Amino acid sequence: TVIYSSPLRRAVQTAEAVGTLVGLPVHREEGLSDIDYGLWQGLSLTEAYHKYRKDYLQWLHSPQLMNFPQGESLPIVQERVNRLLKYIDENHKEDAILFVTHKVVCKVLIMTLLGADLSHFWQIKQDVAALNVFEKRNVFLMAWAINDTCHLKSKIKS
């Protein structure tokens, strides 16, 4: 019944396509913005490895401790996610909510909703256009689907 999207173009385009199909407006939400990769923005993983080797290794082994140079960290993204979830809980108690966002934010949302520590970042798989479905029952959240891509015509290869 409500659609929230990251304000970044690729997410807004997806959200608006869904909104058009179901007749709902899209609300742009800064809390769903992709992580700010700072100086890593636009770099390939190989380039990031060569330019920021220490940070790169920390990202692989302790992502919860990594702060992208001149960018954000997973805990900062989680703070944004928590503010949004609190707002949703207070203002959309009976609504079905669609979030259209980015891989890192999806992974942080999943870990937050499951009560998992951010150190589990690499244990959550998120393919492009994957669906994650949670249902609130009383005070409990139930995960119905994580990384579901059955709606795609051809499965995304990893």
Disulfide bonds with the S-S distance in Angstrom:
none
